[in-house]
Amino acid sequence: MIKKLIIGVLTLGVLYIVIASALMYTTAHKKPISNPDYIMVLGAKVKGKVPSLALKYRLQVAAKYAKKHPNIPIILTGGQGKDELITEAEAGRRFLVNEGIEESRLILEDQSTSTFENFEFAKKQADIKGKKGVIVSNNFHLYRSSIIAKRLGYDMHPLAAKTPDVVKVKVVVREYAAIIKTFLFDRAK
């Protein structure tokens, strides 16, 4: 009996990983829309005042896309962790300004500590109701981010940045657990 239970649990686990991986892959490979009303860059770790590689990749993709859409605002999200000297949003602002993006286009949401809060708090910073947005994050993170965005009433379309090789296994494994958490707990209030 125990052997069958273990085999059943392992089978369900493998099935979940296969399905979640397929959904993460499919979401990350969608083409972004060509006529967005805004861009939102989700925050990621800052090392002192420098964007982590994950955040840097997000910002590089956002800068390239923003240059092709020069008249739309860019929402930068992310608060400040205990070991960060500036907020993730501020690190994003500095990076994009250095890339030639006009500061007047940038809207900072600098209080959030999670992906759910990125979206929840950004609504208070920008007029996005009824508008189409492009969400920029690393490829592994876009499926769950899209679920949260939809639950909070966003019309969001993914734009993938690559995931740094040095953290790929760690963040993807963590993302499998985070997807379950999102389905169980991340709800609009």
Disulfide bonds with the S-S distance in Angstrom:
none
